[in-house]
Structure formats: structure tokens, C-alpha cells
Amino acid sequence: MTFALVNLVMLGLAVVGAAVALRASGRRGGVGRRDPWLRPLLLTLVGLALLTVVFDNLMIAADLFDYGDQHRSGLQLGLAPVEDLAYPLGAAILLPALWVWLRDKEIRR
């Protein structure tokens, strides 16, 4: 199984989880100028992606771990495979939705 396939499954679950959490909280989807969550989400994603690239490169350079060549796409950002950026993307998708859902659930009590 390739890292891209694992990432596809993980990102699919994050999107479905976010959709379920937002629907359960009564929030509507859509992206527009008035969406207060869009800018923080994008800033979070950029920050997590930068940290992922920097620290993955440091850990790979220090020989703390290695990715098997047979499971990667071959695209790299320094020493780190580009597939590693799927994890911060999944976190940026799922965690804010869970936050909204849990906050709204607590408010309704």
C-alpha cells in the first residue's frame, strides 16, 4: 500500500468526519467572505505544513527514520516526501469541525 493511498483514506475520513460534525452542530457549509473560520483554518494549515516540512527534514537528516522508496510518489520537499503534508491537512480539516461540534453541543446543554 502506498502512502498516497493511506493519505487518501485518511483525508476522506477527515472530510466525512468534519461534514458530520458540522451538520450535527447545525452549521451550514459554504465558503464566503463572511466565514470567520476560513482565515484561521488556512493560517493553521500553512503553519502546520511549514512545521511538518522543517521537522520531517530534520528528523530524516538525523536518521531517526526512513521512508521506503517503494511506497512514495517520489515528490519531495527536501528530504521529506510530499505525502507527509496530508497529515496537517487532515488535522486542519477535522479538528476545527470537532471543536465547533463539541462547543455547540456543550452550549445546548
Phi and psi in degrees as a GROMACS rama.xvg file:
@    title "Ramachandran Plot"
@    xaxis  label "Phi"
@    yaxis  label "Psi"
@TYPE xy
-87.0079  159.876  THR-2
-62.7319  -34.1441  PHE-3
-62.8889  -40.1053  ALA-4
-68.4672  -41.7988  LEU-5
-61.2876  -43.2218  VAL-6
-64.8756  -38.321  ASN-7
-61.9526  -43.7334  LEU-8
-64.7713  -45.4664  VAL-9
-63.6691  -43.6897  MET-10
-68.3728  -36.0599  LEU-11
-61.5227  -43.4703  GLY-12
-65.5893  -37.0752  LEU-13
-65.1654  -42.4068  ALA-14
-66.2584  -44.2678  VAL-15
-63.9337  -44.0534  VAL-16
-61.198  -41.5575  GLY-17
-65.5174  -41.9497  ALA-18
-63.5259  -43.4587  ALA-19
-64.4124  -44.1323  VAL-20
-64.6701  -42.7044  ALA-21
-69.2419  -37.7712  LEU-22
-66.563  -40.0808  ARG-23
-66.6828  -28.993  ALA-24
-83.1341  -6.8502  SER-25
85.4073  10.8766  GLY-26
-83.6408  145.878  ARG-27
-94.403  150.583  ARG-28
-80.8754  -173.13  GLY-29
106.858  149.579  GLY-30
-123.152  125.114  VAL-31
-147.748  -176.297  GLY-32
-67.2122  -24.7134  ARG-33
-93.0145  3.46904  ARG-34
-77.3873  109.392  ASP-35
-72.2001  -14.4477  PRO-36
-89.5907  -16.1244  TRP-37
-67.7158  -47.8788  LEU-38
-63.9623  -46.6888  ARG-39
-61.7379  -36.7225  PRO-40
-63.8193  -44.7848  LEU-41
-66.9241  -39.9968  LEU-42
-64.8625  -39.1528  LEU-43
-62.9288  -45.1676  THR-44
-61.3623  -45.0944  LEU-45
-62.8869  -44.8942  VAL-46
-61.8809  -46.0498  GLY-47
-64.44  -38.8932  LEU-48
-64.889  -44.2387  ALA-49
-62.5107  -45.4443  LEU-50
-63.0312  -39.1483  LEU-51
-62.004  -47.1754  THR-52
-63.0761  -47.2544  VAL-53
-62.6613  -52.4576  VAL-54
-75.2031  -30.8765  PHE-55
-63.0285  -42.9712  ASP-56
-62.5369  -42.2782  ASN-57
-62.7403  -44.1558  LEU-58
-69.2878  -37.2663  MET-59
-68.9959  -41.6206  ILE-60
-62.7216  -31.9596  ALA-61
-83.2427  3.63154  ALA-62
59.5883  34.2943  ASP-63
-75.1488  -29.547  LEU-64
-158.891  169.343  PHE-65
-143.406  145.447  ASP-66
-97.1219  134.461  TYR-67
-67.5405  132.155  GLY-68
-62.9589  -28.0954  ASP-69
-71.8987  -15.3652  GLN-70
-107.135  0.132185  HIS-71
-103.019  160.51  ARG-72
-78.217  -22.3004  SER-73
101.607  -17.4281  GLY-74
-78.958  131.24  LEU-75
-133.205  153.37  GLN-76
-114.972  91.3835  LEU-77
74.7041  -120.813  GLY-78
-94.5479  -15.0502  LEU-79
-87.1673  137.553  ALA-80
-70.3939  147.246  PRO-81
-64.3055  -22.3404  VAL-82
-61.9061  -22.8069  GLU-83
-66.3557  -18.0156  ASP-84
-74.5735  -10.7738  LEU-85
-68.5184  -30.1759  ALA-86
-69.2178  -46.8614  TYR-87
-65.7927  -31.0711  PRO-88
-64.2001  -45.0017  LEU-89
-61.5057  -40.7143  GLY-90
-65.6959  -40.742  ALA-91
-68.7349  -25.211  ALA-92
-81.5868  -49.6375  ILE-93
-82.0046  -44.4962  LEU-94
-65.1064  -42.4769  LEU-95
-62.5718  -36.3712  PRO-96
-65.6532  -41.101  ALA-97
-64.7742  -37.7996  LEU-98
-60.3168  -47.7946  TRP-99
-61.8761  -45.1181  VAL-100
-62.9149  -47.0737  TRP-101
-68.1139  -37.5563  LEU-102
-65.3457  -46.3666  ARG-103
-66.0687  -35.4319  ASP-104
-64.4833  -39.7898  LYS-105
-68.6475  -38.6089  GLU-106
-63.98  -36.9791  ILE-107
-71.3849  -16.591  ARG-108
